[in-house]
Amino acid sequence: MTGNNLFDLDAFHEGEELNVIIETPKGSRNKYNYDPALRLFKLGGVLTSGASFPFDFGFVPSTLGGDGDPLDVLVLMDEPAFTGCLVHVRLVGVVEAEQTERDGETTRNDRLIGVAADSRLLGRVRTLEALGPELLEEIEHFFVSYNQIKGKEFKPLGRFGPRRALGLVEEGMGRYRRSKRKRTASKSVKTKRRK
């Protein structure tokens, strides 16, 4: 880990297992977000009555998605984790999607799907197909309705396997490195101007 910011933790644990920081546990109506400036988790919103997160939801550190945030991951495991928990995850696929904000701006906002590496119940799951079409429909529906309530549109573009998901993580790592270099260069220029 470099620095004290969870966004800077390595993306991978061992081999192809991801490090995922859980922001919102399964069953929660509260949506939590990690704030890198404060280095803590804060309440980001509350779902409507009867709605809750179907599985643990978090992010892959040292990545950036098309929306400028770390890549999102829905983590399936035996029991809910807690906000801030580090979970080692095996990718099983991705729901690629576009998200349109209230102002009309559309960005990519894919949802990686993974299984906790230590899961006893889901240990044999290696692909999205193993989860079954009904569960995948429910997952997509959750993200569509969750965004709709916030005045946004979430449009699934397709479901893909672990290889494609891994490629998106690698792209996200590249975006993160480029962004970090730009921030470092910008700080360096500001420091020189002050001297």
Residue pairs with C-beta under 8 A, 6 or more apart in sequence:
1 8
1 9
1 10
2 8
4 39
5 36
5 39
6 21
6 34
6 36
6 39
6 61
6 84
7 34
7 36
7 61
7 62
7 70
8 61
8 62
9 19
9 21
9 61
9 62
9 86
10 19
10 61
10 62
11 18
11 19
11 60
11 61
11 62
11 63
11 169
11 172
11 173
12 18
12 19
13 19
13 88
13 117
14 88
16 90
16 91
16 166
17 88
17 89
17 90
17 117
18 60
18 73
18 88
18 89
18 90
18 91
18 114
18 169
19 60
19 61
19 86
19 87
19 88
19 89
20 58
20 59
20 60
20 73
20 75
20 86
20 87
20 88
20 89
20 114
21 34
21 58
21 59
21 61
21 84
21 85
21 86
21 87
22 56
22 57
22 58
22 75
22 81
22 82
22 83
22 84
22 85
22 86
22 87
23 31
23 32
23 33
23 34
23 41
23 57
23 58
23 59
23 83
24 30
24 31
24 32
24 53
24 56
24 57
24 58
24 83
25 53
25 56
25 80
25 81
25 82
25 83
26 52
26 53
26 54
26 55
26 56
26 80
26 81
27 52
27 53
27 80
28 52
28 53
28 80
29 46
29 47
29 49
29 51
29 52
30 43
30 45
30 46
30 47
31 43
31 44
31 45
31 46
31 47
31 53
32 41
32 42
32 43
32 44
32 83
33 41
33 42
33 43
33 44
34 40
34 41
34 59
34 84
35 41
35 42
41 83
41 84
45 150
47 53
47 146
47 149
48 149
51 145
51 146
51 149
53 142
54 74
54 138
54 139
54 142
55 74
55 75
55 76
55 77
55 139
56 74
56 75
56 76
56 77
56 80
56 81
56 87
57 72
57 73
57 74
57 75
58 72
58 73
58 75
58 87
59 69
59 70
59 71
59 72
59 73
60 70
60 71
60 73
60 112
60 169
60 172
61 70
62 70
62 173
62 176
62 177
63 70
63 71
63 169
63 172
63 173
63 175
63 176
64 70
64 71
64 172
64 175
64 176
64 179
65 71
65 72
65 108
65 109
65 110
65 172
65 175
66 107
66 108
66 109
66 110
67 99
67 107
67 108
67 109
68 107
70 172
70 176
71 110
71 112
71 168
71 169
71 172
72 109
72 110
72 111
72 112
73 89
73 111
73 112
73 113
73 114
74 111
74 112
74 113
74 114
74 139
75 81
75 87
75 89
75 114
75 115
75 116
76 113
76 114
76 115
76 116
76 119
76 122
76 125
76 131
77 87
77 115
77 116
77 118
77 119
77 122
78 116
78 119
78 120
78 121
78 122
81 87
87 116
87 117
88 116
88 117
88 118
89 114
89 115
89 116
89 117
90 114
90 115
90 116
90 117
90 126
90 162
91 112
91 113
91 114
91 162
91 165
91 166
91 169
92 113
92 114
92 115
92 125
92 126
92 127
92 128
92 130
92 131
92 161
92 162
92 165
93 112
93 113
93 127
93 128
93 159
93 160
93 161
93 162
93 164
93 165
94 110
94 111
94 112
94 113
94 159
94 160
94 164
94 165
94 168
95 110
95 111
95 113
95 136
95 139
95 140
95 143
95 156
95 158
95 159
96 108
96 110
96 156
96 157
96 158
96 159
96 160
96 168
97 108
97 109
97 110
97 111
97 143
97 154
97 155
97 156
97 157
98 106
98 107
98 108
98 109
98 154
98 155
98 157
99 106
99 107
99 108
99 109
99 147
99 152
99 153
99 154
99 155
100 106
100 152
100 153
100 155
101 107
101 152
102 151
102 152
109 154
110 168
111 139
111 143
112 165
112 168
112 169
113 128
113 131
113 139
113 165
115 122
115 123
115 125
116 122
119 125
124 130
125 131
126 162
127 161
127 162
128 136
128 159
128 160
128 161
136 159
140 156
143 154
143 156
144 154
144 155
144 156
146 154
147 153
147 154
148 154
